[in-house]
């Protein structure tokens, strides 16, 4: 489970050293390149890389709801349009804009 609290990251391009090289890009770009395993990328992009979550953005581990496809927990909502009640319980899985990068 990601940590919660003073968890922030910039949406602007940033310089990140990986090995001998200095890369410039956004956290979204670093994640797209699958670089979240790199310690320096994790440090600069903790939200995008799942190290932490902004306050109010942690999915409820006990939430579930009956759907036409069966019982869904938060994780199952990724890729679906979340219902209003689900948005409140599963902000990360639902991609609430203030909770993702």
FITORZA-474375 format. One record per residue: z, y, x of N, C-alpha, C, O in turn; residue number from 1. Coordinates in pm, whole numbers, plus 50000, padded with zeros to 5 digits. Atoms other than C-alpha are relative to their C-alpha. Last residue first. Layout:
<pts>
Z|Y|X|Z|Y|X|Z|Y|X|Z|Y|X|NUM
...
</pts>
This chain:
<pts>
50087|49921|49913|48708|51194|49987|49865|49934|49997|49772|49981|50063|101
50095|50069|49912|48941|51070|49720|49925|50099|50086|49931|50220|50066|100
49939|50114|49929|49252|51161|49523|49905|49931|50098|49944|49834|50162|99
49895|49948|49912|49162|51509|49393|50065|49890|50085|50146|49919|50173|98
50047|49914|49892|48833|51369|49260|50108|50052|50096|50084|50059|50217|97
49964|49865|50044|48991|51082|49061|49968|50096|50116|50015|50075|50228|96
50069|49896|49925|48805|50782|49202|50027|50140|49948|49937|50225|49949|95
50093|49930|50089|48911|50535|48934|49925|50113|50070|49835|50173|50012|94
50103|50095|50041|49069|50297|49187|49893|50069|49915|49776|50033|49921|93
50081|50035|49882|49257|50589|49344|49885|49907|49961|49771|49930|49999|92
50082|49889|49952|49377|50740|49014|49913|49966|50121|49800|50015|50131|91
50081|50053|49889|49489|50409|48857|49912|50109|50063|49790|50092|50070|90
49931|50111|49931|49770|50480|48609|49930|49956|50128|49993|49899|50218|89
49862|49961|49970|49659|50822|48481|50073|49895|50083|50156|49928|50167|88
50002|49894|49898|49288|50741|48502|50141|50037|50044|50165|50061|50162|87
50014|50068|49872|49356|50418|48308|49998|50102|50115|50054|50077|50221|86
49869|50056|49966|49488|50611|48007|49996|49931|50137|50097|49929|50208|85
49903|49893|49971|49170|50824|48003|50136|49944|50043|50194|49990|50141|84
49950|49936|50121|48939|50521|48026|50105|50102|50038|50160|50096|50148|83
49863|50022|50045|48784|50451|48363|50030|50073|49870|49986|50186|49848|82
49954|49871|50052|48410|50434|48413|50136|49977|49937|50149|49906|49838|81
50010|49981|50145|48365|50115|48617|50041|50143|49964|50111|50209|50042|80
50138|50020|50042|48288|50071|48988|49978|50012|49850|49864|50010|49804|79
50095|49941|49904|48650|50021|49086|49859|49966|49956|49825|49850|49932|78
50071|49885|50058|48838|49931|48766|49902|50065|50097|49820|50147|50054|77
50118|50046|50075|48934|49581|48889|49917|50116|49945|49801|50097|49910|76
50107|50036|49905|49169|49727|49153|49871|49963|49928|49762|49991|49978|75
50068|49883|49943|49378|49892|48880|49881|49964|50088|49774|50022|50073|74
49902|49923|49925|49454|49569|48692|49923|50114|50066|49800|50118|50057|73
50031|49929|49876|49207|49452|48429|50127|50063|50058|50202|50129|49987|72
49892|49911|49958|49271|49187|48163|49964|50061|50135|49935|49989|50230|71
49875|50065|49963|48950|49038|48025|50104|50103|50037|50086|50222|50012|70
50029|50088|49886|48591|49167|48015|50123|49921|50045|50117|49848|50144|69
50096|50099|50047|48626|49324|47669|49962|49899|50107|49905|49794|50077|68
50133|49944|50019|48934|49498|47808|49910|49891|49941|49953|49776|49926|67
50098|50093|50056|49309|49428|47802|49867|50073|49979|49865|50181|49920|66
50045|49968|50134|49509|49659|48027|49894|49898|49957|49811|49855|50038|65
50113|50083|50040|49714|49613|48343|49966|50036|49855|50052|50082|49780|64
50082|49965|50116|49956|49834|48534|49890|49897|49975|49825|49851|50069|63
49968|50085|50114|50214|49673|48766|49912|50025|49877|49924|49955|49777|62
50020|50142|49969|50084|49803|49100|50024|49909|49879|49975|49796|49878|61
49883|50074|50047|50038|50158|48964|49979|49851|50026|49884|49793|49973|60
50022|50086|50116|49766|50323|49173|50128|49924|49966|50201|49881|50055|59
49978|50142|49973|49890|50591|49412|49981|49921|49871|50040|49954|49769|58
50126|50074|49992|49734|50934|49375|50017|49852|50031|49922|49786|50074|57
50060|50014|50132|50019|51154|49257|49874|49916|49997|49807|49906|49894|56
49901|50014|50107|50108|51265|49609|49929|49995|49865|49838|50073|49839|55
49933|49876|50040|49807|51224|49840|50099|49972|49887|50083|49876|49811|54
50057|49946|50124|49739|50869|49960|50074|50130|49967|50195|50137|49984|53
49905|49939|50092|49793|50723|50306|49926|50052|49877|49803|50056|49874|52
49872|49998|49930|49625|50506|50569|50109|50056|49908|50223|50009|49909|51
49899|50077|50071|49336|50424|50334|50135|49992|50069|50216|49905|50035|50
49981|50129|49936|49057|50530|50573|50114|49918|49938|50144|49808|49985|49
50125|50076|50005|48939|50815|50350|50019|49859|50054|49962|49764|50001|48
50027|50029|50141|49295|50939|50303|49877|49911|49989|49881|49806|49925|47
49907|50098|50056|49399|50908|50670|49974|49966|49854|50001|49853|49812|46
50048|50031|50136|49084|51072|50811|50094|49901|49928|50049|49795|49885|45
50066|49881|50055|49186|51244|51137|49966|49982|49853|49959|50080|49778|44
49911|49885|49986|49440|50980|51247|49943|50125|49935|50017|50203|49876|43
49889|50013|50094|49235|50690|51110|50091|50122|50003|50138|50168|49899|42
50059|49973|50131|48932|50816|51304|50109|49990|49893|50117|50075|49805|41
50023|49854|50008|49136|50837|51625|49937|50039|49867|49962|50149|49816|40
49876|49923|50016|49273|50483|51573|49978|50151|49985|50046|50215|49905|39
49972|49925|49877|48926|50328|51521|50124|50087|49980|50130|50164|49884|38
49913|50083|49917|48933|50076|51234|50038|50072|50130|50133|50032|50198|37
49859|49981|50037|48801|50349|51004|50095|49912|50080|50215|49937|50079|36
49919|49966|49884|48470|50344|51193|50148|50019|49968|50223|50064|50053|35
49896|50103|49982|48269|50159|50928|50086|50024|50124|50120|49930|50196|34
50036|50072|49878|47970|50397|50967|50099|49888|50032|50089|49823|50136|33
50129|50062|50027|48019|50504|50605|49953|49919|50120|49887|49816|50104|32
49973|50120|50080|48386|50567|50687|49869|49926|49973|49866|49803|49977|31
49934|50097|49912|48288|50808|50968|50028|49869|49925|50009|49761|49980|30
50100|50054|49907|48040|50982|50737|50062|49896|50093|50001|49793|50119|29
50089|50086|50077|48299|51024|50460|49896|49935|50091|49867|49816|50078|28
49930|50127|50019|48547|51158|50714|49914|49902|49921|49914|49782|49950|27
49899|49995|50105|48294|51424|50807|50069|49864|49991|50020|49764|50044|26
50040|50042|50133|48110|51430|51135|50113|50017|49901|50224|50056|49937|25
49972|49897|50099|48115|51511|51504|49949|49953|49866|49834|49910|49854|24
50087|49998|50118|48139|51232|51761|50044|50112|49907|50163|50139|49894|23
49947|49908|50100|48284|51259|52112|49898|50008|49886|49783|50047|49907|22
50088|49909|50075|48209|50962|52334|50074|50086|49899|50176|50044|49843|21
50042|49889|49913|48402|50785|52611|49927|50110|49924|49900|50216|49980|20
50031|50042|49864|48589|50558|52370|49967|50121|50085|50042|50219|50087|19
50000|50145|50009|48575|50709|52025|49953|49950|50135|49836|49964|50171|18
50033|50076|49879|48670|51075|52033|50014|49852|49972|50117|49804|49926|17
49915|50116|49980|48658|51254|51699|49951|49925|50123|49833|49895|50137|16
50031|50071|49877|48525|51604|51635|50100|49886|50017|50221|49906|50005|15
49897|50001|49898|48546|51719|51276|49950|49926|50123|49859|49844|50114|14
50031|50085|49885|48305|51813|50999|50109|50016|50105|50165|50125|50122|13
50096|49946|49904|48474|51974|50700|49969|49898|50110|50040|49798|50126|12
50132|50044|50049|48643|51786|50413|49890|50049|50095|49774|50010|50081|11
50100|49897|50023|48972|51813|50601|49871|49939|49943|49836|49826|49974|10
50108|50006|49902|49249|51559|50565|49898|50106|49963|49889|50146|49847|9
50116|49912|50017|49583|51554|50392|49895|49968|50105|49924|49907|50208|8
50121|50069|49957|49880|51326|50332|49881|50090|49972|49845|50112|49856|7
50081|49893|49942|50209|51508|50311|49875|49939|50061|49856|49941|50183|6
49925|49883|49954|50354|51238|50090|49906|50106|50048|49806|50137|49982|5
50016|49883|50085|50247|50885|50009|50078|50115|50061|50177|50094|50131|4
49885|49912|50009|50190|50578|50225|49968|50121|49914|49852|50151|49889|3
50002|49879|49921|49908|50338|50146|50127|50080|49982|50189|50078|49875|2
50000|49882|50086|50000|50000|50000|50000|50123|50089|50083|50132|50180|1
</pts>
